[in-house]
Amino acid sequence: MGVTAAVVDWRLEPHPQEPSEGDRVHFSFRFDGADEYSDPAVDACAVDEDRVVLGCQTVHSSQAFGPAEDPLTGGDWLVVDSPEQVADVLLIPNDRSHDRPTCEVDAKDGGGAHPPEPPIRGDRL
């Protein structure tokens, strides 16, 4: 699609609206090449040293509405059970932004789109 997504920064800190809940993963991301109509999506995952998923969620390019000096940057929070185990935050391409045909209804050859299942806790990336 000609779109690049990257994690700009991440850190552990309490969420400002729920500080009593303890540390969460606060991450910043950037989408380059996305337009307002395509709204591509990626899965943001916190992983440990062995790249085992501790928690994931989907982020869309439309969430990147950072300050005027960098409007392509956005931020979000990941909740994980053991924040002290987080070694990195990865963006996994898994675009589900379009209503693509499934294998069963693909008129051409039955191939259709085969998007992978989103990563879940315990998967190794």
N, CA, C and O atoms as a DFTB+ gen file, in Angstrom:
500 C
 N C O
     1  1       0.808      -1.201       0.000
     2  2       0.000       0.000       0.000
     3  2       0.846       1.258       0.000
     4  3       0.305       2.360      -0.099
     5  1       2.161       1.124       0.108
     6  2       3.012       2.292       0.133
     7  2       3.004       3.042       1.440
     8  3       3.350       4.223       1.481
     9  1       2.615       2.376       2.513
    10  2       2.542       3.002       3.834
    11  2       3.576       2.365       4.746
    12  3       3.758       1.148       4.745
    13  1       4.244       3.190       5.515
    14  2       5.209       2.715       6.503
    15  2       4.734       3.136       7.888
    16  3       4.345       4.284       8.101
    17  1       4.770       2.197       8.824
    18  2       4.419       2.497      10.211
    19  2       5.616       2.129      11.090
    20  3       6.277       1.116      10.860
    21  1       5.884       2.949      12.085
    22  2       7.026       2.694      12.967
    23  2       6.716       3.157      14.386
    24  3       5.973       4.118      14.589
    25  1       7.292       2.464      15.364
    26  2       7.243       2.911      16.752
    27  2       8.309       3.990      16.898
    28  3       9.480       3.756      16.596
    29  1       7.913       5.154      17.355
    30  2       8.833       6.267      17.532
    31  2       9.485       6.207      18.907
    32  3      10.672       6.494      19.060
    33  1       8.683       5.825      19.912
    34  2       9.176       5.814      21.289
    35  2       8.196       5.006      22.130
    36  3       7.023       4.875      21.778
    37  1       8.682       4.467      23.242
    38  2       7.791       3.831      24.216
    39  2       8.432       3.919      25.595
    40  3       9.651       4.032      25.731
    41  1       7.581       3.864      26.609
    42  2       8.073       3.906      27.992
    43  2       6.990       3.352      28.913
    44  3       5.817       3.284      28.546
    45  1       7.397       2.966      30.094
    46  2       6.460       2.522      31.130
    47  2       6.152       3.698      32.034
    48  3       7.054       4.376      32.526
    49  1       4.867       3.928      32.246
    50  2       4.450       4.997      33.149
    51  2       2.971       4.816      33.471
    52  3       2.250       4.166      32.715
    53  1       2.515       5.381      34.578
    54  2       1.094       5.297      34.905
    55  2       0.264       6.116      33.917
    56  3       0.691       7.180      33.469
    57  1      -0.908       5.618      33.588
    58  2      -1.832       6.367      32.737
    59  2      -2.317       7.571      33.536
    60  3      -2.689       7.410      34.699
    61  1      -2.328       8.772      32.958
    62  2      -2.697       9.962      33.732
    63  2      -4.120       9.927      34.294
    64  3      -4.399      10.569      35.307
    65  1      -5.024       9.182      33.643
    66  2      -6.396       9.128      34.153
    67  2      -6.613       7.994      35.144
    68  3      -7.639       7.955      35.823
    69  1      -5.661       7.071      35.235
    70  2      -5.773       5.939      36.164
    71  2      -4.425       5.631      36.802
    72  3      -3.926       4.514      36.662
    73  1      -3.823       6.589      37.498
    74  2      -2.484       6.380      38.050
    75  2      -2.419       5.259      39.081
    76  3      -1.361       4.655      39.261
    77  1      -3.512       4.971      39.752
    78  2      -3.496       3.919      40.766
    79  2      -3.398       2.521      40.158
    80  3      -3.139       1.555      40.877
    81  1      -3.600       2.400      38.853
    82  2      -3.520       1.099      38.174
    83  2      -2.075       0.668      37.918
    84  3      -1.849      -0.452      37.461
    85  1      -1.107       1.514      38.194
    86  2       0.299       1.169      37.982
    87  2       0.751       1.476      36.564
    88  3       0.060       2.141      35.792
    89  1       1.940       0.966      36.248
    90  2       2.541       1.257      34.953
    91  2       1.812       0.576      33.802
    92  3       1.332      -0.553      33.906
    93  1       1.753       1.306      32.719
    94  2       1.270       0.807      31.435
    95  2       2.318       1.160      30.394
    96  3       3.244       1.926      30.661
    97  1       2.163       0.601      29.220
    98  2       3.103       0.872      28.135
    99  2       2.533       2.031      27.317
   100  3       1.498       1.893      26.665
   101  1       3.214       3.165      27.361
   102  2       2.826       4.334      26.570
   103  2       3.738       4.361      25.353
   104  3       4.959       4.432      25.496
   105  1       3.158       4.305      24.154
   106  2       3.976       4.276      22.953
   107  2       3.513       5.322      21.951
   108  3       2.336       5.679      21.885
   109  1       4.484       5.805      21.167
   110  2       4.214       6.740      20.078
   111  2       4.517       6.027      18.774
   112  3       5.459       5.238      18.686
   113  1       3.704       6.313      17.758
   114  2       3.896       5.669      16.460
   115  2       3.728       6.704      15.364
   116  3       3.173       7.782      15.578
   117  1       4.217       6.355      14.193
   118  2       4.164       7.255      13.046
   119  2       3.757       6.470      11.811
   120  3       4.252       5.366      11.583
   121  1       2.863       7.029      11.018
   122  2       2.474       6.470       9.728
   123  2       2.938       7.424       8.636
   124  3       2.595       8.606       8.658
   125  1       3.706       6.926       7.692
   126  2       4.109       7.712       6.524
   127  2       3.441       7.119       5.293
   128  3       3.423       5.900       5.121
   129  1       2.893       7.971       4.441
   130  2       2.292       7.526       3.191
   131  2       0.818       7.187       3.271
   132  3       0.222       6.814       2.260
   133  1       0.221       7.305       4.429
   134  2      -1.212       6.997       4.573
   135  2      -2.019       8.238       4.212
   136  3      -1.622       9.366       4.503
   137  1      -3.161       8.003       3.572
   138  2      -4.040       9.135       3.307
   139  2      -5.297       9.009       4.157
   140  3      -5.509       7.998       4.826
   141  1      -6.109      10.026       4.126
   142  2      -7.282      10.063       5.000
   143  2      -8.339       9.039       4.621
   144  3      -9.243       8.772       5.412
   145  1      -8.246       8.460       3.428
   146  2      -9.267       7.512       2.985
   147  2      -8.896       6.052       3.239
   148  3      -9.775       5.218       3.455
   149  1      -7.598       5.741       3.213
   150  2      -7.195       4.331       3.336
   151  2      -7.195       3.840       4.779
   152  3      -7.592       2.703       5.035
   153  1      -6.760       4.666       5.724
   154  2      -6.726       4.343       7.149
   155  2      -6.180       2.943       7.435
   156  3      -6.868       2.128       8.049
   157  1      -4.933       2.652       6.990
   158  2      -4.365       1.330       7.255
   159  2      -4.205       1.070       8.751
   160  3      -4.134       1.997       9.558
   161  1      -4.151      -0.214       9.098
   162  2      -4.060      -0.627      10.492
   163  2      -2.875      -1.567      10.693
   164  3      -2.493      -2.313       9.791
   165  1      -2.309      -1.514      11.881
   166  2      -1.264      -2.446      12.306
   167  2      -1.587      -2.893      13.724
   168  3      -2.357      -2.240      14.429
   169  1      -0.999      -4.001      14.135
   170  2      -1.148      -4.447      15.516
   171  2       0.076      -3.989      16.291
   172  3       1.204      -4.315      15.921
   173  1      -0.135      -3.239      17.358
   174  2       0.939      -2.808      18.249
   175  2       1.022      -3.828      19.374
   176  3       0.033      -4.093      20.058
   177  1       2.216      -4.402      19.563
   178  2       2.384      -5.457      20.559
   179  2       3.566      -5.165      21.469
   180  3       4.656      -4.833      21.005
   181  1       3.335      -5.294      22.774
   182  2       4.419      -5.262      23.745
   183  2       4.943      -6.685      23.860
   184  3       4.172      -7.632      24.013
   185  1       6.275      -6.828      23.783
   186  2       6.889      -8.148      23.838
   187  2       7.993      -8.175      24.882
   188  3       8.537      -7.139      25.262
   189  1       8.315      -9.396      25.342
   190  2       9.428      -9.551      26.287
   191  2      10.722      -9.782      25.518
   192  3      10.741      -9.655      24.294
   193  1      11.807     -10.121      26.220
   194  2      13.121     -10.331      25.585
   195  2      13.094     -11.400      24.505
   196  3      13.846     -11.322      23.534
   197  1      12.239     -12.390      24.668
   198  2      12.152     -13.483      23.706
   199  2      11.114     -13.222      22.624
   200  3      10.790     -14.116      21.842
   201  1      10.594     -12.007      22.577
   202  2       9.567     -11.574      21.623
   203  2       8.252     -12.337      21.791
   204  3       7.524     -12.575      20.827
   205  1       7.969     -12.711      23.038
   206  2       6.679     -13.312      23.374
   207  2       5.718     -12.164      23.672
   208  3       6.042     -11.255      24.436
   209  1       4.541     -12.215      23.068
   210  2       3.554     -11.148      23.190
   211  2       3.012     -11.076      24.613
   212  3       2.567     -12.075      25.178
   213  1       3.060      -9.876      25.176
   214  2       2.496      -9.603      26.501
   215  2       1.149      -8.890      26.385
   216  3       0.349      -8.918      27.320
   217  1       0.902      -8.261      25.259
   218  2      -0.357      -7.565      25.008
   219  2      -0.310      -6.857      23.674
   220  3       0.739      -6.358      23.268
   221  1      -1.456      -6.809      22.978
   222  2      -1.550      -6.167      21.663
   223  2      -2.859      -5.410      21.531
   224  3      -3.825      -5.655      22.253
   225  1      -2.859      -4.497      20.599
   226  2      -4.082      -3.834      20.167
   227  2      -3.842      -3.273      18.773
   228  3      -2.699      -3.061      18.369
   229  1      -4.910      -3.037      18.051
   230  2      -4.819      -2.502      16.698
   231  2      -4.793      -0.984      16.748
   232  3      -5.557      -0.365      17.489
   233  1      -3.903      -0.382      15.950
   234  2      -3.875       1.067      15.792
   235  2      -4.029       1.389      14.305
   236  3      -3.524       0.672      13.442
   237  1      -4.726       2.465      14.033
   238  2      -4.996       2.914      12.668
   239  2      -4.264       4.223      12.404
   240  3      -3.972       4.985      13.325
   241  1      -3.975       4.467      11.135
   242  2      -3.287       5.711      10.784
   243  2      -4.111       6.934      11.180
   244  3      -3.546       7.994      11.448
   245  1      -5.428       6.802      11.219
   246  2      -6.271       7.946      11.615
   247  2      -6.048       8.355      13.067
   248  3      -6.464       9.440      13.473
   249  1      -5.388       7.490      13.862
   250  2      -5.077       7.832      15.246
   251  2      -3.824       8.699      15.347
   252  3      -3.499       9.209      16.419
   253  1      -3.122       8.864      14.224
   254  2      -1.911       9.679      14.209
   255  2      -2.307      11.125      13.920
   256  3      -2.466      11.521      12.765
   257  1      -2.460      11.887      14.963
   258  2      -2.847      13.293      14.821
   259  2      -2.062      14.124      15.817
   260  3      -2.622      14.914      16.577
   261  1      -0.750      13.927      15.797
   262  2       0.122      14.546      16.786
   263  2       0.171      16.051      16.703
   264  3      -0.612      16.670      15.982
   265  1       1.091      16.637      17.438
   266  2       1.221      18.093      17.439
   267  2       1.513      18.606      16.024
   268  3       1.960      17.854      15.159
   269  1       1.255      19.878      15.810
   270  2       1.376      20.483      14.478
   271  2       2.738      20.239      13.836
   272  3       2.833      20.117      12.615
   273  1       3.789      20.167      14.644
   274  2       5.122      19.953      14.051
   275  2       5.305      18.525      13.531
   276  3       6.224      18.281      12.749
   277  1       4.468      17.585      13.938
   278  2       4.547      16.216      13.425
   279  2       3.158      15.584      13.406
   280  3       2.864      14.722      14.234
   281  1       2.301      16.001      12.473
   282  2       0.918      15.542      12.467
   283  2       0.740      14.076      12.093
   284  3      -0.373      13.557      12.178
   285  1       1.810      13.394      11.680
   286  2       1.707      11.984      11.318
   287  2       1.958      11.052      12.497
   288  3       1.937       9.831      12.342
   289  1       2.195      11.626      13.680
   290  2       2.529      10.842      14.864
   291  2       1.350      10.788      15.820
   292  3       0.649      11.781      16.015
   293  1       1.138       9.621      16.413
   294  2       0.089       9.438      17.407
   295  2       0.632       8.670      18.588
   296  3       1.799       8.278      18.600
   297  1      -0.199       8.457      19.569
   298  2       0.213       7.713      20.749
   299  2      -0.953       6.943      21.323
   300  3      -2.115       7.283      21.102
   301  1      -0.625       5.897      22.067
   302  2      -1.653       5.085      22.702
   303  2      -1.030       4.346      23.876
   304  3       0.161       4.484      24.154
   305  1      -1.851       3.560      24.560
   306  2      -1.435       2.832      25.754
   307  2      -1.745       1.352      25.585
   308  3      -2.793       0.988      25.052
   309  1      -0.829       0.498      26.041
   310  2      -1.052      -0.947      26.086
   311  2      -1.092      -1.377      27.548
   312  3      -0.244      -0.977      28.345
   313  1      -2.068      -2.182      27.886
   314  2      -2.165      -2.734      29.229
   315  2      -1.600      -4.149      29.184
   316  3      -2.048      -4.977      28.390
   317  1      -0.624      -4.422      30.030
   318  2      -0.041      -5.760      30.131
   319  2      -0.014      -6.167      31.597
   320  3       0.039      -5.320      32.490
   321  1      -0.052      -7.484      31.835
   322  2      -0.063      -7.978      33.214
   323  2       1.236      -7.696      33.956
   324  3       1.219      -7.389      35.148
   325  1       2.369      -7.798      33.251
   326  2       3.679      -7.619      33.884
   327  2       4.497      -6.585      33.113
   328  3       5.365      -6.950      32.320
   329  1       4.228      -5.307      33.337
   330  2       4.927      -4.281      32.556
   331  2       6.448      -4.346      32.682
   332  3       7.166      -3.963      31.758
   333  1       6.938      -4.827      33.821
   334  2       8.393      -4.896      34.009
   335  2       9.055      -5.879      33.044
   336  3      10.276      -5.845      32.888
   337  1       8.293      -6.745      32.398
   338  2       8.838      -7.707      31.434
   339  2       8.924      -7.150      30.015
   340  3       9.530      -7.777      29.147
   341  1       8.329      -5.985      29.766
   342  2       8.316      -5.430      28.416
   343  2       9.733      -5.040      28.002
   344  3      10.411      -4.279      28.693
   345  1      10.165      -5.576      26.861
   346  2      11.482      -5.266      26.324
   347  2      11.391      -4.404      25.064
   348  3      12.357      -3.734      24.699
   349  1      10.220      -4.422      24.395
   350  2      10.065      -3.654      23.165
   351  2       8.589      -3.566      22.789
   352  3       7.759      -4.324      23.291
   353  1       8.282      -2.641      21.910
   354  2       6.948      -2.534      21.311
   355  2       7.137      -2.650      19.811
   356  3       7.918      -1.908      19.216
   357  1       6.419      -3.582      19.201
   358  2       6.532      -3.847      17.771
   359  2       5.220      -3.528      17.075
   360  3       4.145      -3.683      17.655
   361  1       5.315      -3.084      15.832
   362  2       4.135      -2.909      14.994
   363  2       4.132      -4.043      13.975
   364  3       5.092      -4.225      13.227
   365  1       3.049      -4.794      13.960
   366  2       2.925      -5.957      13.098
   367  2       1.963      -5.625      11.965
   368  3       0.801      -5.309      12.220
   369  1       2.427      -5.691      10.710
   370  2       1.512      -5.447       9.596
   371  2       0.393      -6.485       9.605
   372  3       0.647      -7.689       9.596
   373  1      -0.803      -6.016       9.623
   374  2      -1.961      -6.907       9.631
   375  2      -3.165      -6.078       9.215
   376  3      -4.156      -5.982       9.940
   377  1      -3.058      -5.479       8.032
   378  2      -4.051      -4.512       7.598
   379  2      -5.407      -5.148       7.367
   380  3      -5.572      -6.025       6.519
   381  1      -6.363      -4.687       8.138
   382  2      -7.747      -5.136       7.985
   383  2      -8.630      -3.924       7.722
   384  3      -9.790      -3.878       8.133
   385  1      -8.055      -2.940       7.027
   386  2      -8.768      -1.681       6.846
   387  2      -9.780      -1.708       5.708
   388  3     -10.621      -0.814       5.621
   389  1      -9.721      -2.699       4.842
   390  2     -10.647      -2.776       3.720
   391  2     -11.535      -3.996       3.874
   392  3     -11.155      -4.971       4.523
   393  1     -12.693      -3.944       3.287
   394  2     -13.609      -5.075       3.292
   395  2     -13.262      -5.953       2.100
   396  3     -13.904      -5.871       1.053
   397  1     -12.265      -6.778       2.257
   398  2     -11.777      -7.608       1.160
   399  2     -12.567      -8.905       1.089
   400  3     -13.107      -9.366       2.095
   401  1     -12.633      -9.494      -0.106
   402  2     -13.381     -10.754      -0.229
   403  2     -12.682     -11.894       0.499
   404  3     -11.454     -11.930       0.586
   405  1     -13.462     -12.809       1.011
   406  2     -12.910     -14.006       1.638
   407  2     -12.681     -15.054       0.570
   408  3     -13.109     -14.877      -0.571
   409  1     -12.026     -16.123       0.909
   410  2     -11.757     -17.198      -0.042
   411  2     -13.038     -17.728      -0.663
   412  3     -13.093     -18.002      -1.862
   413  1     -14.058     -17.867       0.156
   414  2     -15.301     -18.482      -0.293
   415  2     -16.028     -17.644      -1.344
   416  3     -16.731     -18.204      -2.185
   417  1     -15.879     -16.324      -1.317
   418  2     -16.643     -15.484      -2.234
   419  2     -15.794     -14.820      -3.314
   420  3     -16.311     -14.021      -4.095
   421  1     -14.520     -15.132      -3.372
   422  2     -13.658     -14.556      -4.395
   423  2     -14.053     -15.150      -5.742
   424  3     -13.867     -16.344      -5.981
   425  1     -14.599     -14.308      -6.624
   426  2     -15.123     -14.781      -7.909
   427  2     -14.025     -15.240      -8.868
   428  3     -14.281     -16.060      -9.750
   429  1     -12.809     -14.724      -8.707
   430  2     -11.758     -15.050      -9.667
   431  2     -11.262     -16.484      -9.509
   432  3     -11.337     -17.285     -10.441
   433  1     -10.763     -16.790      -8.337
   434  2     -10.143     -18.105      -8.192
   435  2     -10.341     -18.733      -6.823
   436  3      -9.752     -19.773      -6.526
   437  1     -11.147     -18.126      -6.006
   438  2     -11.371     -18.677      -4.673
   439  2     -10.233     -18.412      -3.719
   440  3     -10.262     -18.882      -2.581
   441  1      -9.204     -17.653      -4.162
   442  2      -8.040     -17.403      -3.314
   443  2      -8.321     -16.391      -2.236
   444  3      -8.040     -16.629      -1.061
   445  1      -8.870     -15.272      -2.625
   446  2      -9.244     -14.236      -1.669
   447  2      -8.127     -13.807      -0.743
   448  3      -6.992     -14.269      -0.862
   449  1      -8.451     -12.940       0.159
   450  2      -7.481     -12.449       1.142
   451  2      -7.391     -13.413       2.315
   452  3      -8.399     -13.976       2.741
   453  1      -6.222     -13.595       2.819
   454  2      -5.993     -14.460       3.978
   455  2      -5.271     -13.669       5.059
   456  3      -4.114     -13.961       5.359
   457  1      -5.920     -12.680       5.647
   458  2      -5.219     -11.936       6.689
   459  2      -4.936     -12.850       7.871
   460  3      -5.774     -13.670       8.243
   461  1      -3.758     -12.708       8.459
   462  2      -3.449     -13.537       9.622
   463  2      -4.321     -13.142      10.805
   464  3      -4.830     -12.023      10.875
   465  1      -4.480     -14.064      11.719
   466  2      -5.174     -13.738      12.962
   467  2      -4.319     -12.738      13.725
   468  3      -3.092     -12.800      13.652
   469  1      -4.939     -11.821      14.456
   470  2      -4.147     -10.882      15.252
   471  2      -3.326     -11.639      16.300
   472  3      -3.762     -12.672      16.808
   473  1      -2.136     -11.121      16.621
   474  2      -1.336     -11.758      17.670
   475  2      -2.083     -11.723      19.004
   476  3      -2.814     -10.777      19.297
   477  1      -1.886     -12.765      19.798
   478  2      -2.487     -12.806      21.129
   479  2      -1.394     -13.076      22.162
   480  3      -0.295     -13.516      21.823
   481  1      -1.713     -12.808      23.408
   482  2      -0.771     -13.016      24.506
   483  2      -0.211     -14.435      24.451
   484  3      -0.963     -15.405      24.355
   485  1       1.099     -14.545      24.511
   486  2       1.769     -15.835      24.482
   487  2       2.326     -16.212      23.133
   488  3       3.183     -17.093      23.053
   489  1       1.863     -15.564      22.045
   490  2       2.448     -15.816      20.710
   491  2       3.872     -15.331      20.697
   492  3       4.221     -14.388      21.407
   493  1       4.693     -15.966      19.898
   494  2       6.073     -15.509      19.726
   495  2       6.200     -14.869      18.348
   496  3       5.862     -15.481      17.334
   497  1       6.681     -13.652      18.324
   498  2       6.811     -12.911      17.063
   499  2       8.225     -12.967      16.535
   500  3       8.514     -12.397      15.483
